Every structure is written in structure tokens, then in C-alpha cells.
């Protein structure tokens, strides 16, 4: 199919790879029938430090799927899709200087509705419609955040998650998936240790023949549970009987000493978890893909903590074993937690909608099913069909305008 060089059917505005998974599904489904451009917003230094080389791998995957990176010049497109992200006015202006779209649609993240810093993009890009994973959850968030008027005059289209209909390569298969949760799950080193101990209790109950994948938290290229130095030390100490008992005793010391010395005990528990698991990087070099993209290949369940991954797990009909006791975490004030970032209006608000109870390390825990959290209506919608419908609508309007 021949295309005009300066004209695209679709332009995808990409900021941070972590929220770009649906773009990969779009590219896979729509190529080669449409010409798709990729406009790249430069990442902040902080996001670059977290991403490592994963941002570049994401962009290369987009290229492999047929996307054309837009570099200079002026271009036209029928439909421009913009990630819901905080953008500077200069970055937004640069996009609109380079691309003249007929229609602009926003691609919403799961849990950012109603946060002003994440909603400015609606005005910056003149967005008239948004694709949302779960409309019922969006309504919940904007109501709790007092931001109902943000979407006045904007069409909201629920599109769900696209990963089951067209699975992204490689299609990983496993019985179980352990997903390290966000650091919001922990306010003390002892909380990390309790999480890992709970995971180990579950692993003891899983059939030895079952495959278990392990995935670090999606936001960073490193696994924050243990530094590389402590991970190496934990592996070396495995040969010495009693080493873990001594590390546990050191971790129980009060104050700063216990926090610092406890990191070795955390690393030793982590080493035991990893011995039972297959690291995701051992079966794919695309470990940076969204957690939800792997779920269609998981057969029995997901093990994790206080995390937005709960919703995606339940969306795909899998049980989620929450290994973090939120009551214990909340006994430590925010002001005493590392980083002191308050999750009250972020993760903790999300958990009011889709949180599942602490599983207590029991594989027979019925609360892991999350009954009533994801409803049949929440699974309605199709991102690919919505995009193709909007393209057809743009072209029909252009034809009628003559």
C-alpha cells in the first residue's frame, strides 16, 4: 500500500514506555493497513534513570511493528492518540507544530483520572475524546477526587485491556506469576520481609511441578528488593548453616540499626524466593512489557502486594494473592516512611475500589478471587475497534465536507 510521505493515518504521541503497552497492541493489529507515526516526547532525567534502556527497547519494538518515528517537518494525520501524562506546554506545542491532526483522542492510564497534573493534557492537545480501560473506575476516581467537571464535553469510550485478543510477542506461558509490588506497599524493612515470608509460604503450597515466573516492579529496570551487592552476598551465605537466623536476629534490632542490617535478611529471603522461580528475563528479553500483557498466558494465579496489578489480574479472571497486610503497613505513619510520599489519594484510593484482603499465606484463601470487583460490564469495549471506528468517522466527515 502506498502512503504519502508527510501524511499518517494515525500518530501516537509517546512519553514513557511504562504506559505505552496499548500502543504496541494497536501497531500489531493495524499494520500494514495504516501508516502510523510515532512522536517521541523527551523523557525527564528522573524517568530516564528509572527506565534504563527499556525506553529504547520499547521504541525499537514500535519500529519493528511498523511505526515511523517523526523527526522534523510538518505532517498531517487523521487521528492523533496522546498518552495521559504530564506534559510541559513547550512539549505539547512542539507536537502540534509538527503534526496537524483531524481529531485528537487521549489514551488514559488506569488510575490517573481526576488528578490535575495528569489531566492538563486534555486542554493542551484539544482532546475531544478519551479511551479509558474501565469507565466505572474512572467515574469512581473523579467523584472521590472532586473532578467530575474535567470531562464535561469529552466523549468517554471504555476499551478495556487489549492483550488477550492479540497477544504481544513473545507469548509467555506459566502457572503462576509473582509480581513485586510498588514501594507504597512498604514503610519498614520488616514489611518487605513479611511480604517475602508470605510469598514463601504460598510457594511451599504450590505443586512442585508448577512453573512460577518472577517479575520485578515494572517502573524500574532494577529489582529494588535487594541491591546487586546484597543479592550476591545472600547467594554466598546460603552455604553457611545458621546465616539466615543470624541475619533475622540483626533485622530485629531496634531503630536505624535494624533497618540497615535488615536489608541483608531481606536479600536472603528474596534469594529463597528466586530459587523457586524462573525470572521473567530468562524467558523473554521484553521484561519491560506491561505486566498485564503477560496475564493471558498465566494459568493459575498472581502473587503480589498492594498494587494496581490487582485490577488487571482480576480483569483476566485470575485470583490475586495479596501478600501485604495493609493494617500492619498503616501502623507506621507516612512521615516515618522512606520517601514520605503519601499514597492516600493515589494507590490507597485505588484499593478502595479493587483491593483484595491480605491472603495470610494461604493458597486456599477465598478472598484472592476478588468476587464483585470486576463486573461483566467492565470487560466490554475493544481498543482496536474503537480506533478503527474513529478513523472511519474522521474520513466520513471529511468526505461529507467535500
N, C-alpha and C positions, 0 to 999 in steps of 0.2 A: 504494500500500500504506500503510495507516495504522499509525503507531507510537505507543507510549506515550511521553510526553514525557521521563520520568525513567528510561527503560529503553533499553538498547542491546543489540544482538546482539553487537557487538564494540567494545572500547575499545582504541585504540592509544596507548601511552604514548610520547611523543616527547621526546627530548632534543636531539640535534644532527642537523641536516639531512643531514650527510655520510653517516650510516649509516641513513638512513630511506628509501632507494630502494625496498626491497621493500614498504614500506607503500603507496607510490604504485601499485605493481602490484596489490596487494590491493584497494585502493579502486577502481581501474579495473575489476577483474574482478567485484567483489562488489556494487557499486552497480547498480541501486537495490534489489536483493533484500534487503539487510540494512541495518539502521541502525547506522552506525559513528560512534563518538565519538572525539575527539582530546583527550587530556590532555597539556598542554604543561608540561614542566619548564623553569623559567627557566634560561637559559644563563649560564655564568660570564662574567666580564668578558673573560677571555682568549679564550674561544671566540667571543664576540660580536665582538671585534676582528678575529679571523681570518675570520669569516663575512661581515662587511659586511652587505648587505641580502639575502644569499642565504637566510638562515634565514626571513625574512619571505616571500620568494618561494616557498619550499618549503611553508610553512603555507598560503599562498593557493592553491597547486596542490591541496593536500589538500582545501581548501574547495570548489574548483571541481569536484573529483571526488565531492563529496557528503558529506564528513566534517563532523560537527558539533563545534565546539570546546566543550569542557566548561568552564563558568565558574560556579563556586559550586554549592551544593545537594548533594544526595546522589543517587547513581544506581546502578542495577543493570545488570549485563551478564552474558551467558553466558560470553564468552571475553575475557580481557584479555591483550594481547600487549605485552611490555615489551622495549624495546631493551636489548641488553647494553651497559651504560655504567656509569661510576662515579656513584653517587647518594649524596647525603647521607641520613642517617637521617630528617631532617626532610622532605626531598622525598618519600621513599618513604612516610612516614606520611601526608603530605598526599594522595597518590594513593589510598591505601587508606581514608582518611577520606571521600573524595569518591565512590569507586567500590567497589561490593560485587560482585566477580566470582564466578562459579561455578567457573571454572578460570583459572589463570594460566600462560601459556606465555612463554618467553624467546625473543627473536629474536637469534641470535648473529651477531656480526661474523665476518668470515672468519678472523681471525688472533689473537684475544684469549683463546682457551681456555687455562685454567690460570694466568692472571695474577690474583692475589688481588684487586687493586683493581677488576678487571673482572668478578669472579665473586661479589662480595658481594651483588649484586642478587638472586642465587638465593635467599639467605636472607631478604633484606629484603622480597621480594614473595611468598615462599612458593611459588616456581615448582616445578612438578612435571614439566614437560616443556620441551624446547628444540627449536627449529628451527635446523638447522645447514647452512651451504652445502655442506660436504664433511666427511663423518664420518671418512674415512680421515685427512684432515689434522688434524681435531680430536684424534683418538687420538694422532697423532704429537706434537702440541704438548703435550698433558697429560703424555705419557710423558717428553718431554725436559725439561719444567718440574717434574716430580715431583709432579703434581697429580691423579693418577688417581682419588683418593677424592672429589674435588669433585663428581663426577657420580653418586655412589652413590645409588640410589633415584630417579634422574631419568631419564625416558624421553628418548632422543635420536632425532630424526626428521630425516633428511637431506632437504633440499628444493631443493638446487641454486640456480641463479640464475633469476629469473622473467622476464627481459627479452625472451627470444626469442618465447615463446608469446603474450604480449600486450605489444607494443612501446609504450613511453611516447611521447606526442606531444611534440615533432614527431619523426617517424621520419627521422632524418638518414641520408643515403647518401653514401659516399665510397669511393675505392680504398684510401687509406692514412690512418693516424691517428698523429700524433706526440703523445705524452703526456709532458709534463715530469715527471720522477720526483721523489720525496721528496728533501729536502736530505740525507738519510742517504747518498745516492749520492756526495756530495762532501765532501772535507775541506780542499781548497785551491781557490782561484780557478782555478788551472790545470786542475783536474779538471772544472770546468764548461766551460772552453774545449775540453778534449779531447772531452767529450760532444758539444758543438755541432759540432766539426770532424768527428766520426764521423757525425753526422746529415747534415751537408752532403755527405759522401762518398756516403752512401746516396741522397740526393736527386739527385745527379749521375747515378746509375744508373737512376733511376725514369723511366719513359716520360713525356715532357713533357706528354702528353695526360691523364695520370692526375691525379685530384683528391686533394689531400693536406690533411687537416684538422689544425689545431694546437690543443691544449688545455693550458692551464696546469695545474699541480698542483691537485688537487681540494680541498685543505684550506683554501686562502685565495682571497679574491676578487681579489687582485693576482697578477701574474706575477712571481715572485721572481727570475727570471733576470737582469732588468735593471730598475733603478728608472725611473720615468717620465722623470726628468730626463736620465739617461744614454741612454735609448731615443731621446729627441728629438735629443740630440747625435749619436748614431750615425747617425740618418737624415740629419742635416745634413752630416756628414763624408763621406757616401757620394759626394758630388760632387767630392771632392778626391783625386786620384790619390796613392797612397802613404800616405794617412792610416792605413789598416789596418796597413801594415807598421810604421809608427812606433808604433802602439798595441801591436802584438805585441812590439816591442823593449822598450817600457816595462814590459810584463807580465812580461818575463823577468828584470827586476831582482831581486836577492835580497831576502829579508826582507819587512818590512811595506810597503815602497815598492812592490814588485812586486805584492803582494796588492791594494793600494788602486788603483794605476794600472791593474792588470789588469782592473778592473771595466769600464773603457771598452772594452777589447778584447773582453770577454765580450759586452757590449751590441752591438758591431759584428758579431760572429758571429751573435748572436741575430737581428739585423736582416736578415742574409742568409737565415737560415732562414725568417723570416716572409715575406720577399719571394716565396718559392716556395710558401707555404702559404696556405690560407684559414683565418683564425681561426674557431674554433667559434662565437664570438659573432656572426659575420657570417651564420650560417645558422640560429641559434636564440638566443632570449633566455633559454633554460633551460640555460645553460652549467654550472650547478651540479648538474645531474643526475649520478648516479653514472657514472663512466667506463664501467662495464660495460653501462649502459643503451644506449649508442651502438653497441656492438660488433656487434649483429645487422645493422647497416647497412654495416659495413666489409667490403670485398670481398677485399683482398689481404694486409693485414698491419698490425702496430702497431710503431712505433719508440719506444723509451723507454730506461729505465735500470734500476737496482736498485729494484724496486717490487713491491708486491702486485698491481699490474695485470697482472703476468705470468700469474698463475693464471687470472684472468678471460679474458684473451686466448686462452690455450690451451684453456680450457673451451669456448669458442665455435669451436674448430678453426682459429684463425688463427695464423700464425707471429709470434713476438715477437723483434724485433731489439734486443738489449741493447747500448746504446752506451756503457756504463760498464765499464771494466776494473777489476774488484774488487781484483785483485792490486795495481795501482797505488794505488788508494784506501787499501788496508790498510797500505801502507808508511808512511803518516802516522799516528802514534799518536792514539788518541781524545783524549788530553789536549791535543793541539795543534790539534784541530778546532774550528771555530766552534760554540758552544753546548755542546760537550763531552758531548753526550748519547750514551750507549753503546747501539748497536743490537744488541749481541751476542745478547741474549735476546728481541729484537723482530724487526726486518726480517732481520737476518743469519740468525737461526734459521729464519725462513720460507723463505729462499733455499736452505737445506739440503734443503728438500722440493721446491720448484718453480723454483729458479734455473736460468737458461739461460746459456751461456757468452757472453763478450764477442764480438760479431759481427765485429769488426775492420773495420767499414765496408764489408762485402761483402754484396751483395744475394743472392748465391748461397750464403750461409753455411747449412749444413745444420742446425747446432745451433739455429737460430731456430725449428725445428719443435717442439722440446721433446718429442720422442718418449718415451713412457713416463711422463710426468709426470702428466697427467690420464688416468685409466683410464675405460673404459666405465661401470664401477660408480659413478664419481664424478658422472656426469651423470644418475643416477637420482634420482627424487624430484620433487615438484611442490608448491610452496608453497600455491597456491590450493586444490588438492585436500586437502592436509593440514589447512588451516584449516577448510574445509567439513566434513571428516570429524570434526574435534574439536568443531565446533558441533553436529553430529548426535549425537555421543556424549554431550555435556552434556545435550542435550534428551531423549535416551533415558533417561539416568539419572534426570532429573527426573520424567519420566513414570512410570518404574517405582517411584519413591519416593512417587508419588501425591499 
